[in-house]
Amino acid sequence: MAAIGVHFGYTSACVAVFKDGRADVVANDAGDRVTPAVVAYRDNEQIVGIAAKQGQVCNSANTVVKVKQVLGRSFDDPEIQTHRTQTKCQVVNREGRPHYEITAGEHPEYVAPEDAAKLIFSKMKETAQSALGSDVTEAVITVPFEFAHVQKRALREAAEAAGFHVLRLIHEPAAALLAYDIGQDGGESGRSHVLVYKLGGTSLSVTVLQVSGGIFQVVSTHTDHSIGGESFTQALAQHLATEFRRTFKHDVSSNARAMLKLMNGAEMAKHSLSSLGSANCFVDSLHNGIDFECSVSRARFELLCSSLFNKSIKPIRPLLEKAGLSTSDINKVVLCGGSARIPRLQLMIREMFTDVELLSSAPPDEVIAVGAALEAGLLIGRDGLAPEEESATVDVSATDILVKEVDENGAEVFTVLLPSGTPLPARRHHMLSGGGKLSSLCLEIYQRFVPEQPEKLAKIILRNLQHREENHNIDTVVTMKRDGSVNISCGEQSSGRPEVISIAATS
């Protein structure tokens, strides 16, 4: 049997297949191992991938880009409003949900983001099945760690609509670790810390994970949507526009069509500069029929992007400090995301982690898909291992579980008892204190899908408390089972009369 791993990114998608005990990324029909996550609508057809991206210059109003940004969100979400300013394809409000207004045919059509995502997943499925030569639907899909529950559900539904049987959604940092077989060796002992550095097309994500006995636990994470590979492309495109103005005395910086052409040329040059010392950029009929050709050296590119490179690695040290770690506490650094290919950026990270193993042997833009395919192989149980050697899949908490208290100033204070990613089953004690003159105390338990606001799960009121000189001490025990159900027991230490409540798992 075979299985599929799909990494659906903000700007590109990648698919890997698991077969005969190994996972490999497969190329699409254009021969590319990474497919642009772009959908173009023309008359009665939809085009996905490189052809859609290349045709964006002529068909930008009917080309959907960065659809992952809007999946599962309401129209009023600030991310939707930001997305509307960044795309030439009109985004409109239909019953509180964002839809793309497509004007390619005789009448306008309204396309839901999930339908555009479905077409990209269909392209990934078609690519994988062409390589396998058979109809395979079992797949593991990766999601960013910061994705809310509704976004994960929307991504899953889009994949299922494309014909996938989604075995599991797996966080991108965990997939990166699986690709390098971190934590999967039964001979490993003790705890280690791994930093996953992901720099994709539109976002930077840095995550510190603790690895212990094959279990991955997120210690701290940071995501920044203001920096990514497109930032470097824009800087290079602006440089090319300056060179064009210097040579031909024409300013194209305010010409959207010309700048889109320069962005496409700059992106190809940027990719070449990851392996070559210089790259040639040629744009046909950039302005008033003038062809533009310019050579860019890697040194010039690094100079243009030096401040952006500094911004890209700036979050690492504060993140480690937040986790109570130093660079010497990190055992491995895993690079992923297409922009992690940039040699200068790799050098800066190496200089920060001088004695730490930097894992970049697998192409950074493919490594997450490989990890997803390996997870899919484990889940279908056909990984070629003997039964006694099979790796166990550990259930973890999908949400933060919190208790709400009121401090002496009357302010609400939330305390996280079970952070998301906690291996299950799990059990936590918490002591709730209140004044001895109080006759009742209220305990409230919340859950939180990061980064959403906490929502109340349960409220327990302890009544008829005896007046006493010292504070009431309420011993609270919160237990979460493997299926996600929560059991709460609380009672005053001296009375020994606990109140118990159980909450079924939410889907």
VEXMARMI-534152 format. One line per 2 residues: number of its first residue (from 1); their letters; for each residue x, y, z of C-alpha. Coordinates in steps of 0.05 Angstrom, whole numbers, plus 5000, padded with zeros to 4 digits. Layout:
N
NUM = A = X:Y:Z ~ ...
//
This chain:
507
1 = MA = 5000:5000:5000 ~ 5019:5073:4990
3 = AI = 5000:5138:5023 ~ 5008:5212:5009
5 = GV = 5034:5272:5048 ~ 5013:5342:5027
7 = HF = 5042:5408:5049 ~ 4993:5463:5029
9 = GY = 5029:5530:5039 ~ 5009:5602:5031
11 = TS = 5045:5609:4964 ~ 5061:5538:4942
13 = AC = 5042:5465:4953 ~ 5084:5402:4953
15 = VA = 5065:5328:4953 ~ 5105:5267:4974
17 = VF = 5086:5194:4968 ~ 5102:5138:5016
19 = KD = 5116:5071:4984 ~ 5161:5012:4998
21 = GR = 5185:5040:5064 ~ 5207:5109:5039
23 = AD = 5178:5177:5025 ~ 5194:5217:4963
25 = VV = 5170:5283:4935 ~ 5141:5276:4865
27 = AN = 5143:5326:4807 ~ 5081:5354:4774
29 = DA = 5065:5352:4700 ~ 5110:5412:4689
31 = GD = 5169:5376:4720 ~ 5169:5419:4783
33 = RV = 5172:5388:4852 ~ 5137:5448:4883
35 = TP = 5072:5475:4854 ~ 5050:5548:4861
37 = AV = 4985:5550:4902 ~ 4952:5593:4849
39 = VA = 4885:5582:4814 ~ 4866:5619:4750
41 = YR = 4796:5621:4722 ~ 4787:5629:4646
43 = DN = 4720:5622:4612 ~ 4699:5551:4630
45 = EQ = 4765:5524:4656 ~ 4807:5528:4718
47 = IV = 4883:5527:4715 ~ 4926:5509:4775
49 = GI = 5000:5518:4786 ~ 5056:5549:4745
51 = AA = 5012:5564:4684 ~ 4963:5602:4729
53 = KQ = 5020:5641:4761 ~ 5052:5659:4695
55 = GQ = 4985:5682:4667 ~ 4973:5727:4726
57 = VC = 5000:5788:4688 ~ 4943:5784:4638
59 = NS = 4889:5754:4683 ~ 4903:5780:4753
61 = AN = 4829:5798:4767 ~ 4810:5724:4759
63 = TV = 4871:5693:4793 ~ 4866:5669:4865
65 = VK = 4930:5672:4906 ~ 4946:5658:4980
67 = VK = 4879:5624:4990 ~ 4905:5592:5054
69 = QV = 4902:5661:5087 ~ 4826:5663:5082
71 = LG = 4806:5591:5094 ~ 4755:5583:5150
73 = RS = 4752:5658:5165 ~ 4691:5704:5167
75 = FD = 4689:5765:5122 ~ 4699:5813:5181
77 = DP = 4764:5779:5202 ~ 4822:5829:5198
79 = EI = 4862:5778:5158 ~ 4809:5780:5104
81 = QT = 4813:5855:5100 ~ 4889:5851:5094
83 = HR = 4882:5798:5040 ~ 4834:5842:5001
85 = TQ = 4887:5896:4995 ~ 4940:5846:4972
87 = TK = 4901:5811:4916 ~ 4876:5837:4849
89 = CQ = 4819:5786:4851 ~ 4758:5819:4882
91 = VV = 4738:5790:4950 ~ 4664:5802:4968
93 = NR = 4619:5788:5026 ~ 4567:5733:5016
95 = EG = 4527:5714:5078 ~ 4585:5735:5123
97 = RP = 4637:5693:5087 ~ 4690:5716:5037
99 = HY = 4682:5696:4964 ~ 4723:5712:4903
101 = EI = 4686:5748:4848 ~ 4706:5716:4782
103 = TA = 4689:5754:4717 ~ 4721:5708:4666
105 = GE = 4655:5684:4636 ~ 4592:5719:4613
107 = HP = 4566:5727:4683 ~ 4603:5738:4749
109 = EY = 4615:5676:4790 ~ 4628:5673:4865
111 = VA = 4680:5623:4888 ~ 4688:5603:4961
113 = PE = 4761:5598:4985 ~ 4748:5524:5001
115 = DA = 4731:5511:4928 ~ 4796:5544:4905
117 = AK = 4834:5503:4956 ~ 4799:5440:4932
119 = LI = 4827:5452:4862 ~ 4898:5457:4890
121 = FS = 4888:5393:4930 ~ 4861:5359:4867
123 = KM = 4925:5379:4831 ~ 4966:5348:4887
125 = KE = 4925:5285:4885 ~ 4932:5280:4810
127 = TA = 5007:5291:4815 ~ 5015:5236:4868
129 = QS = 4972:5186:4832 ~ 5008:5198:4766
131 = AL = 5074:5180:4801 ~ 5044:5119:4836
133 = GS = 5005:5095:4776 ~ 4946:5077:4820
135 = DV = 4887:5109:4855 ~ 4911:5126:4926
137 = TE = 4871:5170:4972 ~ 4900:5161:5042
139 = AV = 4936:5225:5061 ~ 4964:5266:5118
141 = IT = 4957:5341:5110 ~ 5002:5391:5146
143 = VP = 4976:5454:5182 ~ 5012:5513:5214
145 = FE = 5015:5509:5290 ~ 4978:5575:5297
147 = FA = 4917:5551:5256 ~ 4852:5557:5294
149 = HV = 4802:5499:5297 ~ 4757:5528:5243
151 = QK = 4816:5537:5196 ~ 4839:5466:5206
153 = RA = 4768:5441:5192 ~ 4764:5482:5128
155 = LR = 4831:5454:5104 ~ 4808:5383:5119
157 = EA = 4742:5393:5084 ~ 4776:5421:5022
159 = AE = 4823:5361:5019 ~ 4765:5312:5028
161 = AA = 4725:5348:4974 ~ 4784:5335:4927
163 = GF = 4778:5260:4941 ~ 4829:5251:4996
165 = HV = 4816:5207:5056 ~ 4850:5250:5109
167 = LR = 4883:5204:5159 ~ 4907:5262:5203
169 = LI = 4925:5335:5204 ~ 4996:5343:5229
171 = HE = 5031:5407:5251 ~ 5086:5431:5204
173 = PA = 5142:5432:5256 ~ 5126:5360:5275
175 = AA = 5128:5339:5202 ~ 5196:5371:5194
177 = LL = 5223:5331:5253 ~ 5194:5266:5225
179 = AY = 5228:5279:5158 ~ 5295:5277:5193
181 = DI = 5275:5217:5236 ~ 5283:5258:5300
183 = GQ = 5255:5223:5361 ~ 5238:5160:5322
185 = DG = 5299:5120:5342 ~ 5280:5073:5398
187 = GE = 5352:5076:5424 ~ 5347:5150:5440
189 = SG = 5341:5169:5513 ~ 5332:5233:5552
191 = RS = 5305:5299:5529 ~ 5330:5343:5473
193 = HV = 5308:5409:5444 ~ 5300:5422:5370
195 = LV = 5288:5489:5337 ~ 5247:5488:5272
197 = YK = 5260:5549:5230 ~ 5209:5557:5174
199 = LG = 5213:5616:5125 ~ 5160:5608:5072
201 = GT = 5133:5654:5018 ~ 5093:5700:5064
203 = SL = 5109:5681:5135 ~ 5164:5665:5185
205 = SV = 5152:5611:5238 ~ 5202:5593:5292
207 = TV = 5184:5535:5339 ~ 5222:5503:5397
209 = LQ = 5201:5431:5410 ~ 5222:5384:5466
211 = VS = 5234:5313:5443 ~ 5229:5258:5494
213 = GG = 5216:5184:5481 ~ 5187:5197:5412
215 = IF = 5139:5250:5438 ~ 5142:5320:5410
217 = QV = 5120:5377:5456 ~ 5119:5449:5434
219 = VS = 5156:5492:5484 ~ 5148:5559:5449
221 = TH = 5130:5585:5380 ~ 5129:5651:5342
223 = TD = 5097:5669:5275 ~ 5108:5733:5236
225 = HS = 5066:5745:5173 ~ 5104:5810:5156
227 = IG = 5166:5774:5129 ~ 5175:5719:5079
229 = GE = 5204:5700:5011 ~ 5160:5752:4977
231 = SF = 5194:5806:5018 ~ 5261:5788:4986
233 = TQ = 5229:5784:4917 ~ 5199:5853:4925
235 = AL = 5265:5883:4947 ~ 5299:5854:4885
237 = AQ = 5241:5877:4840 ~ 5248:5948:4866
239 = HL = 5323:5945:4850 ~ 5307:5923:4779
241 = AT = 5256:5980:4772 ~ 5311:6028:4794
243 = EF = 5359:5999:4743 ~ 5306:6006:4688
245 = RR = 5294:6078:4707 ~ 5368:6093:4708
247 = TF = 5378:6061:4639 ~ 5315:6081:4601
249 = KH = 5290:6142:4641 ~ 5222:6110:4653
251 = DV = 5192:6099:4723 ~ 5151:6034:4725
253 = SS = 5145:6030:4801 ~ 5072:6054:4798
255 = NA = 5054:6010:4739 ~ 5021:5948:4769
257 = RA = 5028:5906:4706 ~ 5102:5923:4697
259 = ML = 5117:5910:4770 ~ 5083:5842:4766
261 = KL = 5128:5824:4708 ~ 5189:5847:4748
263 = MN = 5165:5806:4808 ~ 5163:5743:4765
265 = GA = 5232:5758:4737 ~ 5260:5774:4806
267 = EM = 5232:5710:4835 ~ 5267:5667:4782
269 = AK = 5332:5706:4794 ~ 5325:5697:4869
271 = HS = 5319:5622:4862 ~ 5380:5619:4817
273 = LS = 5421:5660:4867 ~ 5412:5605:4919
275 = SL = 5460:5561:4878 ~ 5496:5610:4832
277 = GS = 5539:5671:4843 ~ 5499:5713:4794
279 = AN = 5433:5710:4756 ~ 5407:5742:4693
281 = CF = 5337:5773:4694 ~ 5302:5785:4627
283 = VD = 5232:5816:4620 ~ 5199:5819:4552
285 = SL = 5166:5885:4535 ~ 5169:5914:4605
287 = HN = 5147:5984:4586 ~ 5128:6017:4519
289 = GI = 5154:5956:4483 ~ 5223:5960:4516
291 = DF = 5255:5894:4534 ~ 5295:5895:4598
293 = EC = 5355:5853:4616 ~ 5396:5859:4680
295 = SV = 5448:5816:4715 ~ 5446:5811:4791
297 = SR = 5502:5783:4834 ~ 5490:5745:4898
299 = AR = 5530:5799:4936 ~ 5483:5853:4909
301 = FE = 5422:5811:4928 ~ 5449:5801:4998
303 = LL = 5462:5875:5006 ~ 5392:5893:4982
305 = CS = 5361:5844:5033 ~ 5409:5852:5091
307 = SL = 5357:5887:5136 ~ 5305:5834:5117
309 = FN = 5354:5778:5135 ~ 5366:5811:5203
311 = KS = 5291:5815:5213 ~ 5284:5741:5194
313 = IK = 5329:5716:5250 ~ 5313:5770:5301
315 = PI = 5256:5730:5335 ~ 5300:5670:5351
317 = RP = 5335:5695:5414 ~ 5272:5725:5447
319 = LL = 5236:5660:5433 ~ 5291:5620:5467
321 = EK = 5291:5668:5526 ~ 5215:5660:5533
323 = AG = 5226:5585:5536 ~ 5282:5592:5588
325 = LS = 5334:5565:5539 ~ 5398:5589:5507
327 = TS = 5427:5573:5439 ~ 5472:5521:5472
329 = DI = 5410:5484:5498 ~ 5386:5470:5427
331 = NK = 5410:5402:5401 ~ 5388:5409:5328
333 = VV = 5362:5463:5282 ~ 5316:5442:5224
335 = LC = 5308:5489:5164 ~ 5245:5488:5123
337 = GG = 5208:5534:5076 ~ 5232:5555:5008
339 = SA = 5268:5617:5032 ~ 5310:5577:5081
341 = RI = 5350:5557:5019 ~ 5383:5626:5017
343 = PR = 5458:5615:5032 ~ 5467:5681:5070
345 = LQ = 5408:5665:5116 ~ 5436:5595:5130
347 = LM = 5503:5626:5147 ~ 5472:5674:5197
349 = IR = 5435:5617:5231 ~ 5499:5576:5234
351 = EM = 5535:5634:5266 ~ 5481:5639:5319
353 = FT = 5483:5563:5333 ~ 5558:5551:5327
355 = DV = 5560:5481:5358 ~ 5491:5457:5338
357 = EL = 5475:5409:5281 ~ 5439:5448:5225
359 = LS = 5395:5401:5185 ~ 5386:5425:5114
361 = SA = 5405:5365:5072 ~ 5333:5355:5049
363 = PP = 5307:5413:5005 ~ 5274:5460:5056
365 = DE = 5213:5470:5012 ~ 5201:5395:5008
367 = VI = 5218:5371:5079 ~ 5149:5383:5109
369 = AV = 5114:5343:5055 ~ 5164:5286:5065
371 = GA = 5148:5285:5140 ~ 5074:5283:5125
373 = AL = 5083:5224:5078 ~ 5124:5187:5131
375 = EA = 5068:5199:5182 ~ 5018:5173:5130
377 = GL = 5061:5111:5122 ~ 5059:5099:5197
379 = LI = 4984:5108:5200 ~ 4968:5058:5145
381 = GR = 5013:5009:5181 ~ 5053:4990:5119
383 = DG = 5120:5020:5137 ~ 5159:4955:5130
385 = LA = 5176:4951:5205 ~ 5167:4889:5247
387 = PE = 5106:4894:5293 ~ 5149:4902:5355
389 = EE = 5186:4959:5323 ~ 5126:4999:5301
391 = SA = 5124:5071:5328 ~ 5066:5089:5372
393 = TV = 5021:5147:5354 ~ 5011:5192:5415
395 = DV = 4946:5231:5423 ~ 4956:5303:5446
397 = SA = 4911:5359:5470 ~ 4885:5401:5412
399 = TD = 4870:5461:5456 ~ 4895:5498:5517
401 = IL = 4855:5481:5580 ~ 4853:5539:5628
403 = VK = 4824:5557:5696 ~ 4797:5628:5708
405 = EV = 4808:5662:5775 ~ 4799:5733:5802
407 = DE = 4859:5765:5836 ~ 4858:5812:5895
409 = NG = 4846:5872:5849 ~ 4785:5840:5818
411 = AE = 4820:5826:5751 ~ 4807:5761:5714
413 = VF = 4869:5716:5711 ~ 4873:5655:5666
415 = TV = 4922:5599:5684 ~ 4939:5546:5632
417 = LL = 4933:5477:5663 ~ 4941:5435:5599
419 = PS = 4975:5470:5541 ~ 4958:5447:5470
421 = GT = 5005:5392:5449 ~ 5005:5358:5518
423 = PL = 5009:5282:5509 ~ 4945:5247:5531
425 = PA = 4921:5221:5578 ~ 4942:5278:5624
427 = RR = 4925:5298:5696 ~ 4938:5366:5729
429 = HH = 4927:5392:5801 ~ 4910:5464:5816
431 = ML = 4897:5498:5883 ~ 4841:5550:5883
433 = SG = 4842:5596:5944 ~ 4788:5642:5972
435 = GG = 4775:5682:6034 ~ 4754:5643:6096
437 = KL = 4690:5685:6104 ~ 4663:5664:6036
439 = SS = 4605:5616:6036 ~ 4614:5596:5963
441 = LC = 4668:5594:5910 ~ 4662:5590:5834
443 = LE = 4710:5550:5790 ~ 4709:5562:5715
445 = IY = 4746:5519:5664 ~ 4759:5545:5593
447 = QR = 4788:5518:5529 ~ 4826:5559:5476
449 = FV = 4841:5543:5404 ~ 4904:5585:5394
451 = PE = 4901:5644:5378 ~ 4826:5650:5392
453 = QP = 4795:5677:5456 ~ 4781:5626:5511
455 = EK = 4712:5595:5511 ~ 4679:5568:5574
457 = LA = 4676:5493:5583 ~ 4648:5486:5653
459 = KI = 4628:5524:5715 ~ 4627:5492:5784
461 = IL = 4600:5528:5845 ~ 4620:5502:5914
463 = RN = 4565:5523:5963 ~ 4555:5521:6039
465 = LQ = 4629:5530:6056 ~ 4642:5536:6130
467 = HR = 4668:5602:6156 ~ 4740:5596:6178
469 = EE = 4799:5639:6200 ~ 4845:5618:6144
471 = NH = 4832:5615:6069 ~ 4790:5561:6036
473 = NI = 4836:5517:5995 ~ 4799:5482:5938
475 = DT = 4838:5423:5909 ~ 4822:5418:5834
477 = VV = 4842:5359:5790 ~ 4833:5364:5715
479 = TM = 4840:5300:5674 ~ 4838:5296:5598
481 = KR = 4830:5227:5566 ~ 4858:5204:5500
483 = DG = 4791:5219:5465 ~ 4795:5292:5488
485 = SV = 4741:5287:5541 ~ 4754:5326:5605
487 = NI = 4739:5306:5677 ~ 4741:5358:5732
489 = SC = 4740:5342:5806 ~ 4744:5397:5860
491 = GE = 4732:5400:5934 ~ 4757:5434:5997
493 = QS = 4816:5396:6026 ~ 4787:5394:6096
495 = SG = 4716:5373:6078 ~ 4733:5318:6029
497 = RP = 4668:5328:5990 ~ 4688:5334:5917
499 = EV = 4644:5361:5861 ~ 4655:5322:5796
501 = IS = 4637:5341:5725 ~ 4653:5308:5658
503 = IA = 4654:5342:5590 ~ 4652:5302:5526
505 = AT = 4704:5314:5472 ~ 4686:5368:5421
507 = S = 4697:5353:5348
//
